[in-house]
Amino acid sequence: MKNLWLGRLLTVATLALAGCPATPTTFVKIPDIRYATTPGVEANLQSLDIYLPDPAPANPMPVVIWVHGGAWKGGDKANKMQYKPSLFTGVGYCFVSVNYRLSPDSFAMDNPARVMHPIHVQDVAAAIAWVYTHIASYGGDPTRMALLGHSAGGHLVSLVSTDESFLAAHGLPLTVIKGTAELDAEGLDIVAKMRYDPGNEMILNAFGDEPLVWEAASPINHLAAGKGIPPFLVAKRGNAFRQGIADDFAAGVQAAGSSVTVVDASVYTHEEVNENIGAPGESVITPPVMTFFADIFGGTGPIASSF
């Protein structure tokens, strides 16, 4: 496996994060792996990048799968990667960044054939299934996989972790996901969002105008006991309505019998929540996220004072 990594080496990063544990901070990037092949779909849109610690750990690595945001119409798996790969590989994790098909980068209600829900989350589920099946070949541990997403990506990781049908399409139960961290997600309750902000073009572009679709696409409506919903971390910010939705979702996770960690990220803008993950000296998002993952993976984890 070491030779495979060196043979496919694209990037070696040496970014030292202030105060991080004394573990390797160099990594190998294996880019543009196809997790699905859909006729007529650009290869990059159904691909993922794998980041691996260098040197490789002796034991199989926990796996963190990242899903980017961008209002379901933009973004890319390579965006905002100045800190994340070093952060996760530096504590011995395999870090995977996923692309998915995007809705038009314009308001396109006049095109019913456009990419829209459930295509985004179906792609995310397909990527998770690929990782579960193949990550052991890269030194990852498929029995210790977790999800991380921001904004629209926060919605997608939350939905695939609560609506069991998307992973079931690949023969997998929700229990393959050991934990999910959503950061300032859009769309946790789309029905409430559209009641609060009727005519929201971002939602209409990605989900259409049928309230039954909004209901089915809302992770908050899939919270129920006994279905294997994983532990969650919920990072919230914004106005009272936005934070109220996050609080309601967190309460629903707890009522479903799973644990939940709520992080107050009010000091940041929506974009800064993402940009600051792993930034040197960052103390709002990074420590609770890393502690959350360490807990679900069965380790002690870095504490807040380590960052």
C-alpha positions as CSV (number, residue, x, y, z in Angstrom):
1,M,0.0,0.0,0.0
2,K,2.9,2.4,0.7
3,N,4.1,1.9,-2.8
4,L,0.6,2.6,-4.2
5,W,0.5,5.9,-2.3
6,L,3.9,7.0,-3.5
7,G,3.1,6.0,-7.1
8,R,0.0,8.1,-7.1
9,L,1.3,11.0,-5.1
10,L,-0.2,14.3,-6.2
11,T,0.2,16.5,-3.2
12,V,2.2,16.4,0.0
13,A,1.2,19.0,2.5
14,T,3.4,20.1,5.4
15,L,1.1,22.6,7.0
16,A,1.7,22.6,10.8
17,L,-1.4,23.3,12.8
18,A,-0.7,25.3,15.9
19,G,-0.8,23.1,19.0
20,C,-2.0,19.9,17.2
21,P,-0.9,16.6,18.6
22,A,2.5,15.4,17.6
23,T,1.3,13.2,14.8
24,P,2.2,13.3,11.0
25,T,0.9,16.3,9.2
26,T,2.0,15.3,5.7
27,F,-0.5,13.5,3.5
28,V,-0.9,11.9,0.1
29,K,-3.8,12.8,-2.1
30,I,-5.4,10.3,-4.5
31,P,-7.6,12.3,-6.7
32,D,-10.7,11.9,-8.9
33,I,-11.7,8.3,-8.1
34,R,-15.0,7.4,-9.8
35,Y,-17.6,6.1,-7.3
36,A,-20.4,5.9,-9.9
37,T,-20.8,6.0,-13.7
38,T,-24.0,7.6,-15.0
39,P,-24.3,7.9,-18.8
40,G,-24.1,11.6,-19.8
41,V,-22.7,12.7,-16.5
42,E,-19.3,14.4,-16.3
43,A,-16.9,12.1,-14.5
44,N,-15.8,14.8,-12.0
45,L,-19.3,15.1,-10.7
46,Q,-19.4,11.5,-9.4
47,S,-15.9,11.4,-8.1
48,L,-14.0,11.6,-4.8
49,D,-10.6,12.5,-3.5
50,I,-8.9,10.4,-0.8
51,Y,-6.3,12.0,1.6
52,L,-4.1,9.6,3.5
53,P,-1.5,10.2,6.3
54,D,2.1,9.8,5.2
55,P,3.6,7.7,6.6
56,A,0.7,5.3,6.9
57,P,-0.5,4.2,10.3
58,A,0.1,0.6,11.4
59,N,-3.6,0.0,11.9
60,P,-6.7,0.6,9.7
61,M,-7.7,4.2,9.8
62,P,-11.1,5.7,10.8
63,V,-12.7,7.4,7.8
64,V,-14.2,10.9,7.6
65,I,-16.3,11.7,4.5
66,W,-16.7,15.4,3.7
67,V,-19.6,16.7,1.6
68,H,-19.2,20.3,0.4
69,G,-21.9,23.0,0.4
70,G,-22.9,25.4,-2.3
71,A,-26.7,25.7,-2.3
72,W,-27.0,22.3,-4.1
73,K,-25.9,24.1,-7.3
74,G,-22.2,24.9,-6.7
75,G,-19.1,24.0,-4.9
76,D,-16.5,21.3,-5.4
77,K,-14.6,18.6,-3.4
78,A,-11.4,20.6,-3.8
79,N,-12.7,23.8,-2.3
80,K,-11.6,25.1,1.1
81,M,-9.0,22.4,1.5
82,Q,-6.3,24.6,3.0
83,Y,-6.6,23.0,6.4
84,K,-8.9,20.0,6.4
85,P,-6.6,17.3,4.9
86,S,-3.8,18.1,7.4
87,L,-6.2,18.3,10.3
88,F,-7.7,14.8,9.7
89,T,-4.7,13.0,8.4
90,G,-2.7,14.5,11.2
91,V,-4.6,12.5,13.8
92,G,-4.4,9.3,11.7
93,Y,-7.7,9.5,9.8
94,C,-8.4,8.8,6.2
95,F,-10.2,11.9,4.8
96,V,-12.5,11.6,1.8
97,S,-14.0,14.6,-0.1
98,V,-17.0,13.9,-2.3
99,N,-18.5,15.6,-5.4
100,Y,-22.1,15.1,-6.4
101,R,-24.3,16.2,-9.3
102,L,-25.4,19.9,-9.0
103,S,-28.6,21.7,-9.8
104,P,-28.3,24.6,-12.4
105,D,-26.3,27.5,-11.2
106,S,-29.4,29.7,-11.9
107,F,-33.0,29.7,-11.0
108,A,-34.3,27.0,-13.4
109,M,-37.9,26.2,-12.6
110,D,-38.7,26.2,-16.3
111,N,-36.5,23.1,-16.7
112,P,-38.2,20.1,-15.0
113,A,-35.5,17.8,-16.3
114,R,-32.8,19.7,-14.3
115,V,-30.7,18.0,-11.6
116,M,-32.7,18.2,-8.4
117,H,-33.6,16.2,-5.3
118,P,-33.1,13.3,-4.8
119,I,-30.2,13.2,-7.2
120,H,-27.8,15.1,-4.9
121,V,-28.3,12.7,-1.9
122,Q,-28.4,9.6,-4.1
123,D,-24.9,10.5,-5.3
124,V,-23.7,11.0,-1.7
125,A,-25.2,7.6,-0.8
126,A,-23.4,6.0,-3.8
127,A,-20.1,7.6,-2.6
128,I,-20.6,6.3,0.9
129,A,-21.3,2.8,-0.5
130,W,-18.1,3.0,-2.6
131,V,-16.0,4.0,0.4
132,Y,-17.5,1.2,2.5
133,T,-16.7,-1.3,-0.1
134,H,-13.2,-0.1,-1.2
135,I,-11.6,2.0,1.5
136,A,-9.9,-1.0,3.1
137,S,-7.7,-1.2,0.0
138,Y,-6.4,2.3,1.0
139,G,-5.8,1.4,4.7
140,G,-9.2,2.7,5.9
141,D,-11.5,1.0,8.3
142,P,-15.1,0.6,6.8
143,T,-16.4,-0.2,10.3
144,R,-15.5,3.3,11.5
145,M,-16.9,5.8,8.9
146,A,-18.4,9.2,9.8
147,L,-19.8,12.1,7.8
148,L,-19.1,15.8,7.8
149,G,-20.9,18.4,5.8
150,H,-21.4,22.2,5.6
151,S,-24.5,24.1,4.4
152,A,-26.1,22.1,1.6
153,G,-23.6,19.4,2.4
154,G,-24.8,19.5,6.0
155,H,-28.3,18.8,4.7
156,L,-27.1,15.9,2.5
157,V,-25.1,14.2,5.3
158,S,-28.1,14.7,7.6
159,L,-30.6,13.3,5.2
160,V,-28.5,10.2,4.3
161,S,-28.0,9.6,8.0
162,T,-31.7,9.7,8.8
163,D,-33.6,8.5,5.7
164,E,-32.5,4.9,5.5
165,S,-33.8,4.4,2.0
166,F,-30.7,6.0,0.3
167,L,-28.1,3.7,1.8
168,A,-30.6,0.7,1.6
169,A,-30.5,1.1,-2.2
170,H,-26.9,-0.1,-1.9
171,G,-27.6,-2.8,0.6
172,L,-26.3,-0.9,3.6
173,P,-28.0,0.1,6.9
174,L,-27.8,3.4,8.6
175,T,-25.5,1.8,11.2
176,V,-22.5,1.9,8.8
177,I,-22.4,5.6,9.7
178,K,-20.9,5.9,13.1
179,G,-21.5,9.7,13.5
180,T,-22.5,12.7,11.5
181,A,-21.4,16.3,11.9
182,E,-23.5,18.9,10.2
183,L,-22.2,22.5,10.1
184,D,-24.8,25.3,9.7
185,A,-26.9,23.1,7.4
186,E,-29.5,24.4,5.0
187,G,-32.6,22.4,4.6
188,L,-33.0,20.5,7.9
189,D,-36.7,21.4,7.7
190,I,-37.5,22.6,4.2
191,V,-41.2,22.9,4.9
192,A,-40.5,25.3,7.8
193,K,-38.0,27.2,5.6
194,M,-40.5,27.7,2.8
195,R,-43.1,28.8,5.3
196,Y,-40.7,31.4,6.7
197,D,-39.3,32.4,3.3
198,P,-41.9,31.7,0.6
199,G,-40.6,31.6,-2.9
200,N,-37.0,31.0,-1.8
201,E,-35.3,30.4,-5.2
202,M,-32.5,28.3,-3.8
203,I,-34.9,25.7,-2.4
204,L,-37.2,25.8,-5.5
205,N,-34.3,25.3,-7.8
206,A,-33.0,22.2,-5.9
207,F,-36.2,20.7,-4.6
208,G,-39.1,22.0,-6.9
209,D,-42.4,23.4,-5.7
210,E,-44.1,20.3,-4.3
211,P,-44.6,20.4,-0.5
212,L,-44.6,16.6,-0.3
213,V,-41.1,16.6,-1.8
214,W,-40.0,19.3,0.7
215,E,-41.3,17.1,3.5
216,A,-39.6,14.0,2.3
217,A,-36.3,15.9,1.7
218,S,-36.2,17.3,5.3
219,P,-34.0,15.3,7.6
220,I,-36.1,16.4,10.6
221,N,-39.0,14.3,9.3
222,H,-37.0,11.1,9.3
223,L,-35.9,11.1,13.0
224,A,-37.4,8.1,14.7
225,A,-36.2,5.6,17.4
226,G,-35.1,2.1,16.5
227,K,-33.7,2.8,13.0
228,G,-30.0,3.3,13.8
229,I,-29.7,7.0,13.5
230,P,-26.0,7.9,14.4
231,P,-24.8,10.3,16.9
232,F,-24.8,13.9,15.6
233,L,-22.9,17.1,16.0
234,V,-25.0,20.2,15.1
235,A,-23.2,23.5,14.6
236,K,-25.6,26.4,14.6
237,R,-25.5,30.2,13.9
238,G,-27.6,32.9,12.2
239,N,-30.9,34.4,13.1
240,A,-33.4,33.0,15.7
241,F,-35.3,31.1,13.0
242,R,-32.2,29.4,11.7
243,Q,-31.0,28.5,15.1
244,G,-34.4,27.3,16.2
245,I,-34.5,24.8,13.3
246,A,-31.1,23.5,14.4
247,D,-32.3,23.2,18.0
248,D,-35.4,21.4,16.9
249,F,-33.4,19.0,14.8
250,A,-30.9,18.3,17.7
251,A,-33.9,17.7,20.0
252,G,-35.3,15.3,17.5
253,V,-32.0,13.3,17.3
254,Q,-32.0,13.0,21.1
255,A,-35.7,12.0,21.2
256,A,-34.8,9.3,18.6
257,G,-32.4,7.8,21.2
258,S,-29.1,9.0,19.8
259,S,-26.6,11.4,21.3
260,V,-26.2,15.0,20.0
261,T,-23.6,17.7,20.5
262,V,-24.7,21.3,19.8
263,V,-22.0,23.8,19.0
264,D,-22.7,27.6,19.1
265,A,-20.9,29.0,16.0
266,S,-22.6,32.4,16.2
267,V,-19.2,34.2,16.1
268,Y,-18.8,33.2,12.5
269,T,-20.6,33.9,9.3
270,H,-22.0,31.0,7.3
271,E,-18.8,30.9,5.1
272,E,-16.5,31.2,8.1
273,V,-17.9,28.1,9.7
274,N,-16.4,26.1,6.8
275,E,-13.3,28.2,6.2
276,N,-12.1,27.9,9.9
277,I,-12.2,24.1,10.2
278,G,-8.7,23.2,11.2
279,A,-7.3,26.8,11.0
280,P,-4.3,27.4,13.2
281,G,-5.5,28.4,16.7
282,E,-9.2,28.0,15.9
283,S,-11.2,27.3,19.0
284,V,-14.9,27.3,18.1
285,I,-15.4,24.6,15.5
286,T,-12.3,22.5,15.3
287,P,-12.0,21.2,18.9
288,P,-15.6,20.0,19.3
289,V,-15.6,18.5,15.8
290,M,-12.4,16.6,16.5
291,T,-13.5,15.5,19.9
292,F,-16.8,14.3,18.4
293,F,-15.0,12.1,15.9
294,A,-12.5,10.8,18.5
295,D,-15.4,9.8,20.7
296,I,-17.4,8.0,18.1
297,F,-14.2,6.2,16.8
298,G,-13.4,5.0,20.3
299,G,-10.4,7.2,21.0
300,T,-9.7,9.9,23.6
301,G,-9.4,12.7,21.0
302,P,-7.8,16.1,21.2
303,I,-9.2,18.4,23.7
304,A,-10.0,22.1,23.1
305,S,-6.7,23.3,24.6
306,S,-4.8,21.3,22.0
307,F,-5.9,23.6,19.2
